[in-house]
Amino acid sequence: MDLFERDAQDVNTSCRCLGMANYREINSLAKAPDRARTLATFLLTLPDIDWTDGEADFLDGMKARGEELSTRQAEKLVELRDESVRYTSASGFSFKALIEICWLNRFDLNDEADIEFIEKLRASGHASLRKREALRLRYCAIELGELEPDQPWFFPPPIMRL
């Protein structure tokens, strides 16, 4: 195996560890508009997920689409699917434990919205979070000095695939 093949293999392995879709998966979804419609419909019905207006519009458009998707559209659909996955930890840090630590120290946060966010997380009793929530929790934990800013933060790869 030459150097280029080994580097390409390392990149593919890294992408899988980060939960990133590969080209084969994206291309397969792009060529199957019925699967894309089903996935978009499913994502729109998920409870407790706040899609941005642009994301909701995109998913609505994919629900009604009858033709093949562009590579970028399929890639975006896969990204949104991956955003919908719930995790209980990242890089070995339990979200339940981080929520509790942040809640105990919440009044040391600078932003009132972050305090409300932490209180809402604790009140919900959820031990699993989606990436957006987990990243905001990480930001709060860094501000409180519970995590280092350069601390690696990786999510386990999602189990489901199209």
Solvent accessible surface area in square Angstrom, and as a share of the most:
residue,aa,sasa,rsa
1,M,150,0.67
2,D,81,0.42
3,L,114,0.57
4,F,155,0.65
5,E,92,0.41
6,R,117,0.43
7,D,71,0.37
8,A,41,0.32
9,Q,96,0.43
10,D,82,0.42
11,V,89,0.51
12,N,81,0.42
13,T,62,0.36
14,S,58,0.38
15,C,35,0.21
16,R,133,0.49
17,C,75,0.45
18,L,68,0.34
19,G,4,0.03
20,M,100,0.45
21,A,24,0.18
22,N,77,0.39
23,Y,143,0.54
24,R,197,0.72
25,E,24,0.11
26,I,15,0.08
27,N,44,0.23
28,S,49,0.31
29,L,0,0.00
30,A,7,0.06
31,K,120,0.51
32,A,18,0.14
33,P,26,0.16
34,D,82,0.42
35,R,82,0.30
36,A,1,0.00
37,R,79,0.29
38,T,93,0.54
39,L,13,0.07
40,A,0,0.00
41,T,60,0.35
42,F,100,0.42
43,L,0,0.00
44,L,50,0.25
45,T,96,0.56
46,L,36,0.18
47,P,96,0.60
48,D,104,0.54
49,I,31,0.16
50,D,123,0.64
51,W,37,0.13
52,T,74,0.43
53,D,122,0.63
54,G,51,0.49
55,E,18,0.08
56,A,28,0.22
57,D,97,0.50
58,F,44,0.18
59,L,0,0.00
60,D,69,0.36
61,G,38,0.37
62,M,8,0.03
63,K,86,0.36
64,A,90,0.70
65,R,58,0.21
66,G,60,0.58
67,E,112,0.50
68,E,98,0.44
69,L,12,0.06
70,S,56,0.36
71,T,72,0.42
72,R,131,0.48
73,Q,46,0.21
74,A,0,0.00
75,E,63,0.28
76,K,55,0.23
77,L,0,0.00
78,V,3,0.02
79,E,70,0.31
80,L,1,0.01
81,R,2,0.01
82,D,12,0.06
83,E,46,0.21
84,S,9,0.06
85,V,25,0.14
86,R,79,0.29
87,Y,12,0.05
88,T,87,0.51
89,S,33,0.22
90,A,0,0.00
91,S,45,0.29
92,G,75,0.73
93,F,59,0.25
94,S,50,0.33
95,F,0,0.00
96,K,133,0.56
97,A,50,0.39
98,L,9,0.04
99,I,7,0.04
100,E,65,0.29
101,I,63,0.32
102,C,0,0.00
103,W,60,0.21
104,L,114,0.56
105,N,53,0.27
106,R,34,0.12
107,F,139,0.58
108,D,104,0.54
109,L,9,0.05
110,N,137,0.70
111,D,70,0.36
112,E,110,0.49
113,A,48,0.37
114,D,8,0.04
115,I,17,0.09
116,E,100,0.45
117,F,25,0.10
118,I,0,0.00
119,E,62,0.28
120,K,144,0.61
121,L,14,0.07
122,R,96,0.35
123,A,90,0.70
124,S,53,0.34
125,G,63,0.60
126,H,80,0.36
127,A,40,0.31
128,S,25,0.16
129,L,1,0.01
130,R,18,0.07
131,K,33,0.14
132,R,94,0.34
133,E,50,0.22
134,A,0,0.00
135,L,88,0.44
136,R,88,0.32
137,L,0,0.00
138,R,47,0.17
139,Y,126,0.48
140,C,0,0.00
141,A,0,0.00
142,I,41,0.21
143,E,54,0.24
144,L,30,0.15
145,G,59,0.57
146,E,74,0.33
147,L,9,0.04
148,E,106,0.47
149,P,92,0.58
150,D,123,0.64
151,Q,56,0.25
152,P,75,0.47
153,W,31,0.11
154,F,109,0.46
155,F,21,0.09
156,P,65,0.41
157,P,71,0.45
158,P,13,0.08
159,I,176,0.89
160,M,83,0.37
161,R,100,0.36
162,L,79,0.40
